[in-house]
Amino acid sequence: MPDDETLEETIANIERRNITVTICETEDDAIEYLRDRIPTNASVANGRSTTLSELGFIDYLEGEDGFTYLNDRIREIDDDHRRDEARREAVTADVFFDSPNAIAATGQIVGVNGKGTSLGAWPYPARRLILVSGTNKIVSSLEDALDRIRNVAYPLEDARVQTVEGHGSVIGKVMIYEHEKEDNRTELVLVKDNYGF
């Protein structure tokens, strides 16, 4: 876990890249904050995120009204082709929630995905992108962030997929978020604890 000085340096370096950073002290604070980021009647989607699951935010999304939760609709589709098309549409949601796998103190935010389904929302298609992370994912540099993906996040995700789906995972696509050109589009919500891979 980063010390206060490292955390402050990381936040400053991320915000210099035009990405808003919000700190939540507790899980409850995070859920309340994230809930308030969803406009009435918005379309909402999320990547497959252990962090969001551990926080209980996926449970919130599945149980609430007042917005259109696209992940529910995707799960209901029984046809592989139609489900893939729905996933492509979901990355254009009004609000897309996901979690990075590593955050460099130098300001880069890094995500990895086997197929790239959730990473598709990051660069542009989602109207608003909200990334949620435990502070445990902060490392010193971009090189350390890529190392964390290979040697921390990937082995844990591979084990999870083996257990849940009966096959392994791969490092398919890696997204390095260097800078956001659109004001007020991308936000990183940091929770001061250990969450996700």
Sequence and secondary structure as in RCSB ss.txt:
>XXXX:A:sequence
MPDDETLEETIANIERRNITVTICETEDDAIEYLRDRIPTNASVANGRSTTLSELGFIDYLEGEDGFTYLNDRIR
EIDDDHRRDEARREAVTADVFFDSPNAIAATGQIVGVNGKGTSLGAWPYPARRLILVSGTNKIVSSLEDALDRIR
NVAYPLEDARVQTVEGHGSVIGKVMIYEHEKEDNRTELVLVKDNYGF
>XXXX:A:secstr
   HHHHHHHHHHHHTTT EEEEESSHHHHHHHHHTTS TT EEEE   HHHHHHTHHHHHHH  SSEEHHHHHH
H   HHHHHHHHHHHTT SEEEE  SEEETTS EEEEESS TTGGGTTTTSSEEEEEEEGGGEESSHHHHHHHII
IIIHHHHHHHHHHHHSS     EEEEE    STTSEEEEEESS    
